[in-house]
Amino acid sequence: MERFYKLQSFYHRDVYFVYGERNVQSYADALTQPSNGVGTFYYEVDFLDDEITQYDILPTLGPELVSAAFVEQFRDVIGQAVQFIPAEICDAQGNINRQFYGMQVLNRYACVDFTRSQISHRTYGQHRFLAIHSLVIDASKVIEPSIFSLQEKLGYILVNQARYHLCQSLRGVECLPLD
């Protein structure tokens, strides 16, 4: 039975690197569709600190920001399961970092096992959102398991056991085992 892990990041301070409004592709489209022809993803943050280069993944709102070392661990599935877009991170003072890539996961599967997962729904205004408390994946619905995202919930990126082991050498990456 295939084992899956949720890809997560941690950083030394409470911050998110936000997919900016300068982007040609919308936030939702950047999480769900390939960015063919897009040359750069733009992100914003309150300030760029000296610790940023100590991490291979950053806490991100939008496509995950990852380092060249992270890209190297996924080189064999670029164009098939994932693509990396050069990124520009700008802070409020105008400082810019161009050492990261926006990661787009190309494979999205409707694979949540709703009978064994613990899930609730939350409503905010007119929108209803899925809240996942405990996630179980129906592996029979996952075609390419190395890295994929959930069709049911934007922002959930999962990796299999082999990728989990490759991610262990990366900094700032946490892989949480699923039930």
OpenMM code with the backbone's topology and positions (N, CA, C; nanometers):
from openmm import Vec3, app, unit

residues = "MET GLU ARG PHE TYR LYS LEU GLN SER PHE TYR HIS ARG ASP VAL TYR PHE VAL TYR GLY GLU ARG ASN VAL GLN SER TYR ALA ASP ALA LEU THR GLN PRO SER ASN GLY VAL GLY THR PHE TYR TYR GLU VAL ASP PHE LEU ASP ASP GLU ILE THR GLN TYR ASP ILE LEU PRO THR LEU GLY PRO GLU LEU VAL SER ALA ALA PHE VAL GLU GLN PHE ARG ASP VAL ILE GLY GLN ALA VAL GLN PHE ILE PRO ALA GLU ILE CYS ASP ALA GLN GLY ASN ILE ASN ARG GLN PHE TYR GLY MET GLN VAL LEU ASN ARG TYR ALA CYS VAL ASP PHE THR ARG SER GLN ILE SER HIS ARG THR TYR GLY GLN HIS ARG PHE LEU ALA ILE HIS SER LEU VAL ILE ASP ALA SER LYS VAL ILE GLU PRO SER ILE PHE SER LEU GLN GLU LYS LEU GLY TYR ILE LEU VAL ASN GLN ALA ARG TYR HIS LEU CYS GLN SER LEU ARG GLY VAL GLU CYS LEU PRO LEU ASP".split()
positions = [
    Vec3(0.0845, -0.1185, 0.0000),
    Vec3(0.0000, 0.0000, 0.0000),
    Vec3(0.0889, 0.1247, 0.0000),
    Vec3(0.0586, 0.2154, -0.0905),
    Vec3(0.1353, 0.3396, -0.1040),
    Vec3(0.1119, 0.4296, 0.0170),
    Vec3(0.2199, 0.4867, 0.0678),
    Vec3(0.2120, 0.5802, 0.1801),
    Vec3(0.2328, 0.7216, 0.1267),
    Vec3(0.1526, 0.8172, 0.1742),
    Vec3(0.1608, 0.9544, 0.1278),
    Vec3(0.1899, 1.0489, 0.2433),
    Vec3(0.2515, 1.1632, 0.2075),
    Vec3(0.2906, 1.2653, 0.3049),
    Vec3(0.2482, 1.4015, 0.2524),
    Vec3(0.2000, 1.4859, 0.3424),
    Vec3(0.1647, 1.6229, 0.3053),
    Vec3(0.2908, 1.7084, 0.3146),
    Vec3(0.3223, 1.7754, 0.2066),
    Vec3(0.4393, 1.8628, 0.2006),
    Vec3(0.4061, 1.9931, 0.2717),
    Vec3(0.4918, 2.0311, 0.3659),
    Vec3(0.4706, 2.1524, 0.4429),
    Vec3(0.6021, 2.2245, 0.4638),
    Vec3(0.5929, 2.3525, 0.4937),
    Vec3(0.7137, 2.4315, 0.5176),
    Vec3(0.7116, 2.4886, 0.6585),
    Vec3(0.8298, 2.5188, 0.7086),
    Vec3(0.8403, 2.5946, 0.8334),
    Vec3(0.9514, 2.6975, 0.8155),
    Vec3(0.9366, 2.8085, 0.8844),
    Vec3(1.0299, 2.9208, 0.8717),
    Vec3(1.0551, 2.9748, 1.0111),
    Vec3(1.1630, 3.0439, 1.0305),
    Vec3(1.2038, 3.0883, 1.1637),
    Vec3(1.1165, 3.2001, 1.2199),
    Vec3(1.0342, 3.2617, 1.1363),
    Vec3(0.9421, 3.3647, 1.1863),
    Vec3(0.8058, 3.3448, 1.1213),
    Vec3(0.7039, 3.4011, 1.1831),
    Vec3(0.5669, 3.3859, 1.1364),
    Vec3(0.5422, 3.4797, 1.0190),
    Vec3(0.5487, 3.4256, 0.8981),
    Vec3(0.5369, 3.5070, 0.7775),
    Vec3(0.4899, 3.4194, 0.6617),
    Vec3(0.4251, 3.4821, 0.5651),
    Vec3(0.3930, 3.4167, 0.4390),
    Vec3(0.4490, 3.4998, 0.3253),
    Vec3(0.4983, 3.4311, 0.2245),
    Vec3(0.5405, 3.4928, 0.1003),
    Vec3(0.4184, 3.4826, 0.0085),
    Vec3(0.3650, 3.5969, -0.0325),
    Vec3(0.2343, 3.6023, -0.0976),
    Vec3(0.2482, 3.6192, -0.2488),
    Vec3(0.1799, 3.5325, -0.3227),
    Vec3(0.1714, 3.5423, -0.4686),
    Vec3(0.1097, 3.6779, -0.5012),
    Vec3(0.1863, 3.7641, -0.5695),
    Vec3(0.1494, 3.9041, -0.5867),
    Vec3(0.0501, 3.9329, -0.6979),
    Vec3(-0.0034, 4.0515, -0.6934),
    Vec3(-0.1020, 4.0948, -0.7921),
    Vec3(-0.0391, 4.1304, -0.9268),
    Vec3(0.0928, 4.1429, -0.9319),
    Vec3(0.1627, 4.1704, -1.0590),
    Vec3(0.1599, 4.0509, -1.1537),
    Vec3(0.1249, 3.9337, -1.1031),
    Vec3(0.1278, 3.8127, -1.1846),
    Vec3(0.0233, 3.8156, -1.2954),
    Vec3(0.0609, 3.7622, -1.4104),
    Vec3(-0.0289, 3.7515, -1.5250),
    Vec3(-0.1380, 3.6483, -1.4951),
    Vec3(-0.0993, 3.5397, -1.4336),
    Vec3(-0.1919, 3.4301, -1.4035),
    Vec3(-0.2526, 3.4522, -1.2643),
    Vec3(-0.3827, 3.4329, -1.2501),
    Vec3(-0.4486, 3.4522, -1.1204),
    Vec3(-0.3978, 3.3510, -1.0188),
    Vec3(-0.4206, 3.3811, -0.8934),
    Vec3(-0.3826, 3.2934, -0.7824),
    Vec3(-0.4404, 3.1531, -0.8020),
    Vec3(-0.5710, 3.1435, -0.8238),
    Vec3(-0.6367, 3.0126, -0.8393),
    Vec3(-0.5847, 2.9394, -0.9621),
    Vec3(-0.5674, 3.0092, -1.0730),
    Vec3(-0.5161, 2.9448, -1.1941),
    Vec3(-0.3727, 2.8961, -1.1751),
    Vec3(-0.2935, 2.9714, -1.1022),
    Vec3(-0.1543, 2.9305, -1.0781),
    Vec3(-0.1478, 2.8016, -0.9962),
    Vec3(-0.2505, 2.7748, -0.9152),
    Vec3(-0.2545, 2.6510, -0.8373),
    Vec3(-0.3169, 2.5342, -0.9135),
    Vec3(-0.3869, 2.5631, -1.0226),
    Vec3(-0.4622, 2.4567, -1.0902),
    Vec3(-0.4268, 2.4355, -1.2364),
    Vec3(-0.3538, 2.5282, -1.2985),
    Vec3(-0.3242, 2.5168, -1.4410),
    Vec3(-0.1769, 2.5461, -1.4680),
    Vec3(-0.1196, 2.4782, -1.5663),
    Vec3(0.0198, 2.5073, -1.6021),
    Vec3(0.0359, 2.6518, -1.6472),
    Vec3(0.1529, 2.7073, -1.6231),
    Vec3(0.1820, 2.8462, -1.6597),
    Vec3(0.2668, 2.8508, -1.7850),
    Vec3(0.2159, 2.7949, -1.8905),
    Vec3(0.2896, 2.7930, -2.0172),
    Vec3(0.3159, 2.9349, -2.0650),
    Vec3(0.4429, 2.9662, -2.0858),
    Vec3(0.4808, 3.0967, -2.1367),
    Vec3(0.5036, 3.2040, -2.0317),
    Vec3(0.4689, 3.1777, -1.9056),
    Vec3(0.4924, 3.2762, -1.7996),
    Vec3(0.6401, 3.2723, -1.7634),
    Vec3(0.7066, 3.3883, -1.7690),
    Vec3(0.8501, 3.3931, -1.7437),
    Vec3(0.8883, 3.4044, -1.5980),
    Vec3(0.8050, 3.4717, -1.5183),
    Vec3(0.8377, 3.4965, -1.3778),
    Vec3(0.7102, 3.4987, -1.2950),
    Vec3(0.7194, 3.4427, -1.1741),
    Vec3(0.6148, 3.4583, -1.0735),
    Vec3(0.6623, 3.5661, -0.9768),
    Vec3(0.5714, 3.6526, -0.9323),
    Vec3(0.6043, 3.7616, -0.8410),
    Vec3(0.5399, 3.7374, -0.7050),
    Vec3(0.6207, 3.7550, -0.6001),
    Vec3(0.5760, 3.7360, -0.4628),
    Vec3(0.6112, 3.8587, -0.3807),
    Vec3(0.5355, 3.8786, -0.2723),
    Vec3(0.5592, 3.9910, -0.1824),
    Vec3(0.5744, 3.9395, -0.0396),
    Vec3(0.6554, 4.0113, 0.0388),
    Vec3(0.6760, 3.9787, 0.1789),
    Vec3(0.7056, 4.1086, 0.2536),
    Vec3(0.6834, 4.1112, 0.3844),
    Vec3(0.7065, 4.2339, 0.4608),
    Vec3(0.8523, 4.2788, 0.4532),
    Vec3(0.9456, 4.1878, 0.4791),
    Vec3(1.0874, 4.2184, 0.4566),
    Vec3(1.1654, 4.0906, 0.4315),
    Vec3(1.2683, 4.1042, 0.3499),
    Vec3(1.3568, 3.9922, 0.3183),
    Vec3(1.4669, 3.9885, 0.4233),
    Vec3(1.4715, 3.8815, 0.4997),
    Vec3(1.5755, 3.8699, 0.6017),
    Vec3(1.6905, 3.7831, 0.5511),
    Vec3(1.7992, 3.7833, 0.6256),
    Vec3(1.9191, 3.7093, 0.5859),
    Vec3(1.9021, 3.5581, 0.5960),
    Vec3(1.7989, 3.5118, 0.6651),
    Vec3(1.7770, 3.3681, 0.6850),
    Vec3(1.7162, 3.2993, 0.5631),
    Vec3(1.6637, 3.3748, 0.4692),
    Vec3(1.5897, 3.3169, 0.3568),
    Vec3(1.6703, 3.2113, 0.2816),
    Vec3(1.7995, 3.2313, 0.2665),
    Vec3(1.8817, 3.1357, 0.1921),
    Vec3(1.9091, 3.0073, 0.2699),
    Vec3(1.8657, 3.0003, 0.3942),
    Vec3(1.8826, 2.8795, 0.4755),
    Vec3(1.7669, 2.7814, 0.4580),
    Vec3(1.6733, 2.8133, 0.3688),
    Vec3(1.5536, 2.7313, 0.3500),
    Vec3(1.5394, 2.6876, 0.2046),
    Vec3(1.4851, 2.5669, 0.1856),
    Vec3(1.4606, 2.5140, 0.0515),
    Vec3(1.3134, 2.5221, 0.0119),
    Vec3(1.2274, 2.5568, 0.1048),
    Vec3(1.0867, 2.5828, 0.0776),
    Vec3(1.0436, 2.6931, 0.1737),
    Vec3(0.9578, 2.7806, 0.1252),
    Vec3(0.9141, 2.8943, 0.2064),
    Vec3(0.7637, 2.8852, 0.2312),
    Vec3(0.7156, 2.9357, 0.3451),
    Vec3(0.5704, 2.9371, 0.3687),
    Vec3(0.5058, 3.0344, 0.2703),
    Vec3(0.4209, 2.9824, 0.1847),
    Vec3(0.3726, 3.0580, 0.0701),
    Vec3(0.2213, 3.0565, 0.0596),
    Vec3(0.1652, 3.1685, 0.0197),
    Vec3(0.0259, 3.1749, -0.0237),
    Vec3(0.0320, 3.1845, -0.1754),
    Vec3(-0.0038, 3.0762, -0.2420),
    Vec3(0.0108, 3.0645, -0.3864),
    Vec3(0.0998, 2.9457, -0.4150),
    Vec3(0.1475, 2.9331, -0.5383),
    Vec3(0.2396, 2.8233, -0.5679),
    Vec3(0.3611, 2.8300, -0.4753),
    Vec3(0.3979, 2.7173, -0.4197),
    Vec3(0.5086, 2.7114, -0.3229),
    Vec3(0.6368, 2.7689, -0.3808),
    Vec3(0.7103, 2.8412, -0.2980),
    Vec3(0.8420, 2.8914, -0.3339),
    Vec3(0.9461, 2.7902, -0.2888),
    Vec3(1.0306, 2.7473, -0.3836),
    Vec3(1.1305, 2.6446, -0.3532),
    Vec3(1.2662, 2.6851, -0.4094),
    Vec3(1.3708, 2.6293, -0.3505),
    Vec3(1.5094, 2.6610, -0.3893),
    Vec3(1.5562, 2.5744, -0.5058),
    Vec3(1.6739, 2.6057, -0.5556),
    Vec3(1.7361, 2.5250, -0.6610),
    Vec3(1.7640, 2.3837, -0.6110),
    Vec3(1.7973, 2.3674, -0.4829),
    Vec3(1.8204, 2.2327, -0.4270),
    Vec3(1.6912, 2.1511, -0.4289),
    Vec3(1.5793, 2.2157, -0.4009),
    Vec3(1.4502, 2.1479, -0.4078),
    Vec3(1.4221, 2.1054, -0.5520),
    Vec3(1.4419, 2.1969, -0.6466),
    Vec3(1.4202, 2.1671, -0.7882),
    Vec3(1.5017, 2.0450, -0.8291),
    Vec3(1.6247, 2.0379, -0.7833),
    Vec3(1.7123, 1.9258, -0.8184),
    Vec3(1.6542, 1.7919, -0.7731),
    Vec3(1.5899, 1.7880, -0.6574),
    Vec3(1.5308, 1.6631, -0.6062),
    Vec3(1.4118, 1.6163, -0.6903),
    Vec3(1.3554, 1.7069, -0.7711),
    Vec3(1.2386, 1.6725, -0.8526),
    Vec3(1.2678, 1.6824, -1.0026),
    Vec3(1.3961, 1.6915, -1.0365),
    Vec3(1.4371, 1.7096, -1.1756),
    Vec3(1.3791, 1.6024, -1.2693),
    Vec3(1.3697, 1.4801, -1.2235),
    Vec3(1.3243, 1.3704, -1.3098),
    Vec3(1.1756, 1.3771, -1.3449),
    Vec3(1.0969, 1.4590, -1.2763),
    Vec3(0.9532, 1.4694, -1.3068),
    Vec3(0.9123, 1.6092, -1.3542),
    Vec3(1.0117, 1.6933, -1.3852),
    Vec3(0.9807, 1.8275, -1.4372),
    Vec3(0.9115, 1.8131, -1.5726),
    Vec3(0.8028, 1.8846, -1.5884),
    Vec3(0.7261, 1.8801, -1.7118),
    Vec3(0.6207, 1.7712, -1.7132),
    Vec3(0.6344, 1.6727, -1.6245),
    Vec3(0.5368, 1.5636, -1.6166),
    Vec3(0.4485, 1.5797, -1.4932),
    Vec3(0.5097, 1.5951, -1.3778),
    Vec3(0.4354, 1.6060, -1.2519),
    Vec3(0.4457, 1.7454, -1.1905),
    Vec3(0.5477, 1.8201, -1.2308),
    Vec3(0.5721, 1.9505, -1.1688),
    Vec3(0.6449, 2.0411, -1.2672),
    Vec3(0.6242, 2.1707, -1.2520),
    Vec3(0.7063, 2.2667, -1.3266),
    Vec3(0.7494, 2.3770, -1.2310),
    Vec3(0.8625, 2.4368, -1.2619),
    Vec3(0.9203, 2.5409, -1.1776),
    Vec3(0.9353, 2.6683, -1.2597),
    Vec3(0.8823, 2.7777, -1.2063),
    Vec3(0.8857, 2.9081, -1.2732),
    Vec3(0.9787, 2.9989, -1.1920),
    Vec3(1.0764, 3.0642, -1.2547),
    Vec3(1.1613, 3.1573, -1.1802),
    Vec3(1.0754, 3.2584, -1.1039),
    Vec3(1.1160, 3.2901, -0.9827),
    Vec3(1.0368, 3.3794, -0.8975),
    Vec3(1.1170, 3.5027, -0.8575),
    Vec3(1.0436, 3.6094, -0.8346),
    Vec3(1.1002, 3.7329, -0.7823),
    Vec3(1.0225, 3.7668, -0.6558),
    Vec3(1.0941, 3.7741, -0.5443),
    Vec3(1.0331, 3.8086, -0.4159),
    Vec3(1.0743, 3.9514, -0.3831),
    Vec3(0.9758, 4.0366, -0.3577),
    Vec3(1.0019, 4.1775, -0.3287),
    Vec3(0.9461, 4.2119, -0.1914),
    Vec3(1.0229, 4.2876, -0.1125),
    Vec3(0.9720, 4.3301, 0.0180),
    Vec3(0.9262, 4.4760, 0.0125),
    Vec3(0.8716, 4.5241, 0.1230),
    Vec3(0.8137, 4.6590, 0.1295),
    Vec3(0.9178, 4.7690, 0.1056),
    Vec3(1.0462, 4.7398, 0.1274),
    Vec3(1.1527, 4.8379, 0.1064),
    Vec3(1.2080, 4.8341, -0.0362),
    Vec3(1.1565, 4.7441, -0.1198),
    Vec3(1.2025, 4.7330, -0.2575),
    Vec3(1.3163, 4.6355, -0.2786),
    Vec3(1.3595, 4.5655, -0.1731),
    Vec3(1.4637, 4.4638, -0.1884),
    Vec3(1.4062, 4.3448, -0.2651),
    Vec3(1.4904, 4.2818, -0.3481),
    Vec3(1.4439, 4.1728, -0.4342),
    Vec3(1.5339, 4.0507, -0.4178),
    Vec3(1.4718, 3.9338, -0.4149),
    Vec3(1.5428, 3.8060, -0.4138),
    Vec3(1.4934, 3.7268, -0.5344),
    Vec3(1.5876, 3.6751, -0.6131),
    Vec3(1.5544, 3.5960, -0.7321),
    Vec3(1.6131, 3.4552, -0.7235),
    Vec3(1.6309, 3.4030, -0.6030),
    Vec3(1.6940, 3.2725, -0.5851),
    Vec3(1.5947, 3.1567, -0.5737),
    Vec3(1.4655, 3.1828, -0.5872),
    Vec3(1.3649, 3.0783, -0.5687),
    Vec3(1.2813, 3.0589, -0.6950),
    Vec3(1.2043, 2.9511, -0.6928),
    Vec3(1.1159, 2.9160, -0.8031),
    Vec3(0.9751, 2.8940, -0.7491),
    Vec3(0.8757, 2.9338, -0.8272),
    Vec3(0.7386, 2.8985, -0.7944),
    Vec3(0.7143, 2.7581, -0.8462),
    Vec3(0.6632, 2.6715, -0.7602),
    Vec3(0.6399, 2.5320, -0.7983),
    Vec3(0.4926, 2.5111, -0.8324),
    Vec3(0.4698, 2.4638, -0.9522),
    Vec3(0.3345, 2.4267, -0.9926),
    Vec3(0.3264, 2.2750, -1.0032),
    Vec3(0.2362, 2.2180, -0.9257),
    Vec3(0.2136, 2.0742, -0.9301),
    Vec3(0.1113, 2.0501, -1.0405),
    Vec3(0.1491, 1.9718, -1.1399),
    Vec3(0.0662, 1.9516, -1.2579),
    Vec3(-0.0393, 1.8435, -1.2394),
    Vec3(-0.0128, 1.7472, -1.1539),
    Vec3(-0.1073, 1.6379, -1.1329),
    Vec3(-0.1997, 1.6692, -1.0167),
    Vec3(-0.3300, 1.6729, -1.0461),
    Vec3(-0.4324, 1.6955, -0.9440),
    Vec3(-0.5302, 1.5793, -0.9526),
    Vec3(-0.5566, 1.5185, -0.8380),
    Vec3(-0.6459, 1.4028, -0.8356),
    Vec3(-0.7588, 1.4222, -0.7353),
    Vec3(-0.8773, 1.3754, -0.7716),
    Vec3(-0.9913, 1.3683, -0.6804),
    Vec3(-0.9787, 1.2337, -0.6096),
    Vec3(-0.8993, 1.2331, -0.5020),
    Vec3(-0.8606, 1.1060, -0.4406),
    Vec3(-0.8858, 1.1000, -0.2907),
    Vec3(-0.9584, 1.1947, -0.2353),
    Vec3(-0.9868, 1.1918, -0.0923),
    Vec3(-1.0850, 1.0781, -0.0645),
    Vec3(-1.0512, 0.9948, 0.0308),
    Vec3(-1.1414, 0.8889, 0.0759),
    Vec3(-1.2325, 0.9512, 0.1819),
    Vec3(-1.3500, 0.9946, 0.1387),
    Vec3(-1.4406, 1.0678, 0.2267),
    Vec3(-1.4984, 0.9807, 0.3380),
    Vec3(-1.5020, 0.8488, 0.3192),
    Vec3(-1.5574, 0.7621, 0.4246),
    Vec3(-1.4588, 0.7423, 0.5391),
    Vec3(-1.3296, 0.7448, 0.5107),
    Vec3(-1.2302, 0.7223, 0.6162),
    Vec3(-1.1616, 0.8502, 0.6643),
    Vec3(-1.1725, 0.9591, 0.5894),
    Vec3(-1.1143, 1.0878, 0.6305),
    Vec3(-1.2085, 1.1567, 0.7283),
    Vec3(-1.1520, 1.2454, 0.8090),
    Vec3(-1.2340, 1.3291, 0.8966),
    Vec3(-1.2365, 1.4687, 0.8360),
    Vec3(-1.3539, 1.5047, 0.7845),
    Vec3(-1.3684, 1.6280, 0.7096),
    Vec3(-1.4942, 1.7000, 0.7540),
    Vec3(-1.4851, 1.8326, 0.7594),
    Vec3(-1.6035, 1.9140, 0.7850),
    Vec3(-1.6063, 2.0248, 0.6809),
    Vec3(-1.7138, 2.0975, 0.6794),
    Vec3(-1.7269, 2.2103, 0.5869),
    Vec3(-1.7471, 2.3379, 0.6670),
    Vec3(-1.6845, 2.4443, 0.6201),
    Vec3(-1.7005, 2.5758, 0.6828),
    Vec3(-1.7541, 2.6718, 0.5779),
    Vec3(-1.8383, 2.7602, 0.6213),
    Vec3(-1.8956, 2.8586, 0.5307),
    Vec3(-1.8474, 2.9977, 0.5713),
    Vec3(-1.7949, 3.0692, 0.4726),
    Vec3(-1.7534, 3.2080, 0.4907),
    Vec3(-1.8258, 3.2895, 0.3854),
    Vec3(-1.9243, 3.3658, 0.4291),
    Vec3(-2.0048, 3.4419, 0.3333),
    Vec3(-2.0795, 3.3454, 0.2428),
    Vec3(-2.0604, 3.3606, 0.1133),
    Vec3(-2.1279, 3.2766, 0.0139),
    Vec3(-2.0480, 3.1510, -0.0209),
    Vec3(-1.9288, 3.1367, 0.0361),
    Vec3(-1.8404, 3.0267, -0.0032),
    Vec3(-1.8361, 2.9170, 0.1029),
    Vec3(-1.8313, 2.7951, 0.0554),
    Vec3(-1.8220, 2.6785, 0.1437),
    Vec3(-1.6853, 2.6129, 0.1209),
    Vec3(-1.6133, 2.5889, 0.2300),
    Vec3(-1.4785, 2.5343, 0.2219),
    Vec3(-1.4688, 2.4002, 0.2935),
    Vec3(-1.3805, 2.3171, 0.2429),
    Vec3(-1.3523, 2.1875, 0.3014),
    Vec3(-1.2458, 2.2045, 0.4091),
    Vec3(-1.2721, 2.1562, 0.5281),
    Vec3(-1.1742, 2.1575, 0.6373),
    Vec3(-1.1328, 2.0130, 0.6626),
    Vec3(-1.0064, 1.9828, 0.6419),
    Vec3(-0.9560, 1.8460, 0.6571),
    Vec3(-0.8911, 1.8315, 0.7941),
    Vec3(-0.9429, 1.7402, 0.8741),
    Vec3(-0.8888, 1.7143, 1.0075),
    Vec3(-0.7988, 1.5913, 1.0073),
    Vec3(-0.8355, 1.4934, 0.9291),
    Vec3(-0.7580, 1.3712, 0.9131),
    Vec3(-0.7812, 1.3237, 0.7701),
    Vec3(-0.6732, 1.3084, 0.6941),
    Vec3(-0.6850, 1.2797, 0.5516),
    Vec3(-0.6417, 1.1379, 0.5189),
    Vec3(-0.7271, 1.0665, 0.4458),
    Vec3(-0.6954, 0.9342, 0.3923),
    Vec3(-0.7123, 0.9427, 0.2414),
    Vec3(-0.6131, 0.8946, 0.1682),
    Vec3(-0.6126, 0.8998, 0.0222),
    Vec3(-0.6548, 0.7646, -0.0345),
    Vec3(-0.7386, 0.7681, -0.1360),
    Vec3(-0.7736, 0.6480, -0.2118),
    Vec3(-0.6664, 0.6332, -0.3199),
    Vec3(-0.5665, 0.5500, -0.2940),
    Vec3(-0.4497, 0.5363, -0.3819),
    Vec3(-0.4869, 0.4864, -0.5213),
    Vec3(-0.6001, 0.4200, -0.5348),
    Vec3(-0.6405, 0.3702, -0.6666),
    Vec3(-0.6747, 0.4845, -0.7621),
    Vec3(-0.6962, 0.6042, -0.7102),
    Vec3(-0.7302, 0.7194, -0.7935),
    Vec3(-0.6088, 0.8062, -0.8253),
    Vec3(-0.4918, 0.7666, -0.7762),
    Vec3(-0.3679, 0.8425, -0.7986),
    Vec3(-0.2878, 0.7724, -0.9074),
    Vec3(-0.2715, 0.8407, -1.0212),
    Vec3(-0.2039, 0.7791, -1.1355),
    Vec3(-0.0521, 0.7914, -1.1226),
    Vec3(-0.0001, 0.9097, -1.0935),
    Vec3(0.1441, 0.9355, -1.0797),
    Vec3(0.1674, 0.9837, -0.9379),
    Vec3(0.2110, 0.8965, -0.8482),
    Vec3(0.2124, 0.9304, -0.7057),
    Vec3(0.3325, 1.0076, -0.6528),
    Vec3(0.4338, 1.0388, -0.7321),
    Vec3(0.5538, 1.0997, -0.6746),
    Vec3(0.5249, 1.2354, -0.6104),
    Vec3(0.4470, 1.3204, -0.6784),
    Vec3(0.4032, 1.4484, -0.6236),
    Vec3(0.2732, 1.4855, -0.6941),
    Vec3(0.1740, 1.5261, -0.6148),
    Vec3(0.0447, 1.5640, -0.6714),
    Vec3(-0.0299, 1.6517, -0.5717),
    Vec3(-0.1368, 1.7147, -0.6201),
    Vec3(-0.2204, 1.7941, -0.5311),
    Vec3(-0.3624, 1.7393, -0.5341),
    Vec3(-0.4394, 1.7820, -0.4352),
    Vec3(-0.5776, 1.7361, -0.4248),
    Vec3(-0.6682, 1.8242, -0.5096),
    Vec3(-0.7541, 1.7626, -0.5841),
    Vec3(-0.8534, 1.8376, -0.6601),
    Vec3(-0.9573, 1.8973, -0.5654),
    Vec3(-0.9806, 1.8301, -0.4544),
    Vec3(-1.0831, 1.8741, -0.3603),
    Vec3(-1.0398, 1.9929, -0.2740),
    Vec3(-0.9090, 2.0184, -0.2628),
    Vec3(-0.8607, 2.1226, -0.1711),
    Vec3(-0.7334, 2.1846, -0.2277),
    Vec3(-0.7426, 2.3095, -0.2720),
    Vec3(-0.6246, 2.3793, -0.3239),
    Vec3(-0.5181, 2.3900, -0.2157),
    Vec3(-0.3948, 2.3806, -0.2561),
    Vec3(-0.2846, 2.4016, -0.1635),
    Vec3(-0.2345, 2.2774, -0.0931),
    Vec3(-0.3039, 2.1658, -0.1044),
    Vec3(-0.2560, 2.0414, -0.0440),
    Vec3(-0.1659, 1.9723, -0.1448),
    Vec3(-0.0364, 1.9638, -0.1139),
    Vec3(0.0594, 1.8958, -0.2000),
    Vec3(0.1054, 1.7706, -0.1278),
    Vec3(0.0959, 1.6582, -0.1977),
    Vec3(0.1312, 1.5294, -0.1383),
    Vec3(0.2462, 1.4664, -0.2157),
    Vec3(0.3295, 1.3935, -0.1424),
    Vec3(0.4393, 1.3184, -0.2032),
    Vec3(0.4311, 1.1743, -0.1547),
    Vec3(0.4923, 1.0848, -0.2318),
    Vec3(0.4950, 0.9445, -0.1911),
    Vec3(0.6200, 0.9155, -0.1070),
    Vec3(0.6363, 0.7914, -0.0684),
    Vec3(0.7471, 0.7502, 0.0196),
    Vec3(0.8842, 0.7824, -0.0405),
    Vec3(0.9011, 0.7576, -0.1709),
    Vec3(1.0312, 0.7835, -0.2351),
    Vec3(1.0660, 0.9329, -0.2301),
    Vec3(0.9700, 1.0195, -0.2589),
    Vec3(0.9947, 1.1641, -0.2535),
    Vec3(1.0128, 1.2116, -0.1101),
    Vec3(0.9419, 1.1494, -0.0197),
    Vec3(0.9586, 1.1804, 0.1229),
    Vec3(1.1061, 1.1646, 0.1616),
    Vec3(1.1673, 1.0543, 0.1205),
    Vec3(1.3085, 1.0312, 0.1543),
    Vec3(1.3993, 1.1351, 0.0890),
    Vec3(1.3697, 1.1756, -0.0341),
    Vec3(1.4500, 1.2789, -0.1002),
    Vec3(1.4356, 1.4141, -0.0304),
    Vec3(1.3181, 1.4418, 0.0242),
    Vec3(1.2937, 1.5699, 0.0908),
    Vec3(1.3621, 1.5803, 0.2269),
    Vec3(1.4058, 1.4700, 0.2828),
    Vec3(1.4672, 1.4712, 0.4153),
    Vec3(1.5960, 1.5527, 0.4199),
    Vec3(1.6631, 1.5670, 0.3067),
    Vec3(1.7876, 1.6453, 0.3038),
    Vec3(1.7621, 1.7951, 0.2833),
    Vec3(1.6379, 1.8326, 0.2585),
    Vec3(1.6053, 1.9722, 0.2320),
    Vec3(1.5761, 2.0475, 0.3611),
    Vec3(1.6045, 2.1769, 0.3609),
    Vec3(1.5874, 2.2609, 0.4801),
    Vec3(1.4535, 2.3343, 0.4762),
    Vec3(1.3813, 2.3297, 0.5877),
    Vec3(1.2527, 2.3970, 0.5967),
    Vec3(1.1368, 2.3139, 0.5462),
    Vec3(1.1654, 2.1927, 0.5027),
    Vec3(1.0629, 2.1032, 0.4484),
    Vec3(1.0193, 2.0066, 0.5576),
    Vec3(0.8898, 1.9953, 0.5729),
    Vec3(0.8342, 1.8968, 0.6654),
    Vec3(0.7341, 1.8129, 0.5865),
    Vec3(0.7445, 1.6820, 0.5988),
    Vec3(0.6507, 1.5914, 0.5321),
    Vec3(0.5696, 1.5220, 0.6413),
    Vec3(0.4413, 1.5549, 0.6480),
    Vec3(0.3539, 1.4994, 0.7506),
    Vec3(0.2869, 1.3732, 0.6990),
    Vec3(0.3023, 1.2601, 0.7681),
    Vec3(0.2392, 1.1364, 0.7210),
    Vec3(0.0876, 1.1457, 0.7297),
    Vec3(0.0212, 1.0914, 0.6297),
    Vec3(-0.1245, 1.0867, 0.6305),
    Vec3(-0.1695, 0.9605, 0.7001),
    Vec3(-0.2938, 0.9595, 0.7455),
    Vec3(-0.3517, 0.8416, 0.8113),
    Vec3(-0.3699, 0.7297, 0.7113),
] * unit.nanometer
topology = app.Topology()
chain = topology.addChain("A")
for resn in residues:
    res = topology.addResidue(resn, chain)
    for name in ("N", "CA", "C"):
        topology.addAtom(name, app.Element.getBySymbol(name[0]), res)
